[in-house]
Amino acid sequence: MYKVYTIRDVFKLPPERFGDDLETAATEILQSRYEGNIDKDMGLLLAVFNVRDIGDGIILPEDPATRHDVRFDILTYVPEVGEVTIGEVSELVEFGAFVRIGPIDGLVHVSQIIGDYISYDKKSGAFVSKKSGKSLKKGDVVYAKISTVSMKRSIRDSKIALTMKPSGLGKEEWIAAEAKKSREPRQKGGSERKEKEKK
């Protein structure tokens, strides 16, 4: 889930930037400090914007940089357990599929792709089910549910597990086929038998 937070902070303006536009300098300094980091409360910090209320600079002894109070907004991404998300398959490996959900990849383990047996076909570079005929390849767009989240200090160390097994998830064509199947009338055999028994 994407969220926007408003933050109050202090930034240091080095002497070599004293002649620069203050708002531009503040934005660049705050972007380099925040963007791409992970905060345990706010999640993955994506973009600093709307930098405002920049205070007058204060100089401390033995430090030529000025310190300025500032307020700004930051866009973050927080993956939440149970959230259904849409993403693109970015990589296939024998044990599952990595799906790009927003700014980060999640893993759909092979056991969580579909309800029946599926295996990785190295020749075609896809997961294929012999029973249902379903296949999954790089570049496919899928719906998946977040099942576990372990956010660490960096994106590389963070782990998100996804599932596509529940009804209504997976590739759009799987979902459409499932919906069509559920709308089809049941076979006549059962109702005809009941009528014969009544007579």
C-alpha positions as CSV (number, residue, x, y, z in Angstrom):
1,M,0.0,0.0,0.0
2,Y,1.3,3.5,-0.9
3,K,1.1,6.2,1.8
4,V,2.2,9.8,2.1
5,Y,3.7,11.1,5.3
6,T,4.5,14.7,6.3
7,I,7.9,15.0,8.0
8,R,9.6,17.8,10.0
9,D,13.4,17.6,10.1
10,V,16.6,19.6,10.0
11,F,19.0,19.5,7.0
12,K,22.6,20.8,6.7
13,L,23.4,23.1,3.9
14,P,27.1,22.9,3.1
15,P,29.0,26.2,2.3
16,E,29.5,25.3,-1.4
17,R,25.7,25.4,-1.8
18,F,25.1,28.8,-0.2
19,G,24.6,30.4,-3.6
20,D,22.1,27.8,-4.8
21,D,18.3,28.1,-4.7
22,L,17.5,27.0,-1.1
23,E,14.4,25.0,-2.0
24,T,16.2,23.1,-4.8
25,A,19.2,22.4,-2.5
26,A,17.0,21.3,0.4
27,T,15.1,18.9,-1.9
28,E,18.2,17.3,-3.3
29,I,19.8,16.9,0.1
30,L,16.6,15.4,1.6
31,Q,16.2,13.1,-1.4
32,S,19.8,11.7,-1.0
33,R,19.1,11.2,2.7
34,Y,15.7,9.5,2.5
35,E,14.9,7.9,-0.9
36,G,15.6,4.2,-1.2
37,N,15.9,3.6,2.5
38,I,13.5,1.4,4.6
39,D,12.0,2.8,7.8
40,K,10.5,0.3,10.3
41,D,7.4,2.4,10.7
42,M,6.9,4.0,7.3
43,G,8.2,1.2,5.0
44,L,10.2,1.8,1.8
45,L,10.8,5.5,1.3
46,L,10.3,6.3,-2.4
47,A,10.1,10.0,-3.1
48,V,10.6,13.3,-1.3
49,F,8.4,16.1,-2.6
50,N,6.6,19.4,-1.6
51,V,9.6,20.7,0.4
52,R,8.4,23.8,2.4
53,D,8.6,25.9,5.5
54,I,12.4,26.1,5.3
55,G,13.7,28.0,8.4
56,D,16.5,30.5,8.7
57,G,19.9,28.8,8.9
58,I,21.7,28.3,12.2
59,I,25.5,28.0,12.3
60,L,27.1,25.9,15.1
61,P,30.7,26.5,16.3
62,E,33.3,24.7,14.3
63,D,30.8,23.7,11.5
64,P,30.5,26.1,8.6
65,A,27.3,24.4,7.3
66,T,23.9,26.0,8.1
67,R,21.2,24.0,9.7
68,H,17.6,24.6,8.6
69,D,14.3,23.4,9.9
70,V,12.1,22.0,7.1
71,R,8.8,20.3,6.4
72,F,8.2,18.0,3.4
73,D,6.1,15.1,2.2
74,I,7.4,11.6,1.4
75,L,5.8,8.8,-0.6
76,T,6.3,5.4,0.9
77,Y,5.3,1.8,0.1
78,V,4.3,-0.6,2.9
79,P,3.4,-4.1,1.8
80,E,0.6,-5.4,4.1
81,V,-0.2,-9.1,4.8
82,G,-3.6,-10.0,3.1
83,E,-3.3,-7.2,0.6
84,V,-4.1,-8.2,-3.0
85,T,-1.8,-6.6,-5.5
86,I,-1.1,-6.7,-9.2
87,G,2.3,-7.2,-10.6
88,E,4.5,-8.4,-13.5
89,V,6.5,-11.6,-13.4
90,S,10.1,-10.4,-13.4
91,E,12.0,-13.6,-13.1
92,L,11.3,-17.4,-13.0
93,V,13.5,-19.8,-11.1
94,E,12.9,-23.5,-10.4
95,F,11.5,-22.9,-6.9
96,G,9.0,-20.1,-8.0
97,A,8.3,-16.8,-9.7
98,F,9.4,-13.3,-8.6
99,V,6.7,-10.7,-9.2
100,R,7.3,-7.0,-9.3
101,I,4.8,-5.4,-7.0
102,G,5.3,-1.6,-7.0
103,P,8.9,-0.9,-6.1
104,I,9.9,-4.3,-4.8
105,D,9.8,-8.0,-5.9
106,G,7.8,-10.7,-4.0
107,L,8.3,-14.4,-4.4
108,V,5.5,-16.8,-5.3
109,H,6.8,-20.2,-4.3
110,V,6.1,-23.0,-6.9
111,S,3.6,-24.5,-4.4
112,Q,1.6,-21.2,-4.3
113,I,1.2,-20.6,-8.1
114,I,-1.9,-22.7,-8.7
115,G,-3.9,-25.4,-6.9
116,D,-2.7,-28.4,-9.0
117,Y,0.8,-29.7,-9.8
118,I,3.0,-27.3,-11.8
119,S,6.6,-27.7,-12.9
120,Y,9.3,-25.5,-14.5
121,D,10.0,-26.2,-18.1
122,K,13.5,-25.0,-18.9
123,K,13.0,-25.2,-22.7
124,S,10.0,-22.9,-22.8
125,G,11.2,-20.9,-19.7
126,A,7.7,-21.2,-18.1
127,F,5.9,-23.0,-15.4
128,V,3.4,-25.4,-16.9
129,S,0.6,-27.5,-15.5
130,K,-0.2,-30.7,-17.5
131,K,-3.6,-31.1,-15.8
132,S,-5.1,-27.7,-16.3
133,G,-2.9,-26.4,-19.1
134,K,-2.1,-23.2,-17.2
135,S,1.3,-21.6,-17.8
136,L,3.2,-18.8,-16.3
137,K,6.1,-17.0,-17.9
138,K,8.2,-13.9,-17.5
139,G,6.3,-10.7,-18.4
140,D,2.9,-12.1,-17.4
141,V,0.7,-9.8,-15.3
142,V,-0.8,-11.5,-12.3
143,Y,-2.9,-10.8,-9.2
144,A,-1.4,-12.1,-6.0
145,K,-2.0,-11.8,-2.3
146,I,0.7,-10.9,0.2
147,S,1.1,-13.8,2.7
148,T,4.2,-12.8,4.7
149,V,6.4,-9.6,5.0
150,S,9.9,-9.3,6.4
151,M,11.2,-5.8,5.9
152,K,14.9,-5.4,6.8
153,R,17.2,-2.4,6.5
154,S,17.6,-2.8,2.7
155,I,15.5,-3.9,-0.2
156,R,17.9,-6.7,-0.9
157,D,17.5,-8.2,2.6
158,S,13.7,-7.7,2.7
159,K,11.4,-10.6,1.8
160,I,7.8,-10.7,0.6
161,A,6.0,-14.0,0.1
162,L,3.0,-14.1,-2.3
163,T,0.3,-16.6,-3.1
164,M,-1.8,-17.0,-6.3
165,K,-3.6,-20.2,-5.2
166,P,-6.9,-18.7,-3.8
167,S,-9.8,-18.2,-6.2
168,G,-9.7,-14.9,-8.0
169,L,-5.9,-14.7,-8.2
170,G,-3.3,-15.4,-10.9
171,K,-3.3,-14.4,-14.5
172,E,-6.4,-12.6,-15.8
173,E,-7.2,-15.5,-18.2
174,W,-7.2,-17.9,-15.3
175,I,-9.6,-15.7,-13.4
176,A,-11.9,-15.3,-16.4
177,A,-11.9,-19.0,-17.1
178,E,-12.8,-19.7,-13.4
179,A,-15.6,-17.2,-13.5
180,K,-17.0,-18.6,-16.7
181,K,-16.9,-22.1,-15.3
182,S,-18.8,-21.1,-12.2
183,R,-21.5,-19.5,-14.3
184,E,-22.1,-22.6,-16.5
185,P,-25.3,-24.6,-15.7
186,R,-24.8,-27.9,-14.0
187,Q,-25.2,-31.1,-16.0
188,K,-28.8,-32.3,-16.5
189,G,-28.1,-35.8,-15.2
190,G,-28.7,-35.0,-11.6
191,S,-32.0,-33.3,-12.0
192,E,-33.4,-35.9,-14.5
193,R,-32.6,-38.7,-12.0
194,K,-34.6,-36.9,-9.3
195,E,-37.6,-36.5,-11.6
196,K,-37.6,-40.3,-12.5
197,E,-37.4,-41.2,-8.8
198,K,-40.5,-39.1,-8.0
199,K,-42.6,-40.9,-10.7
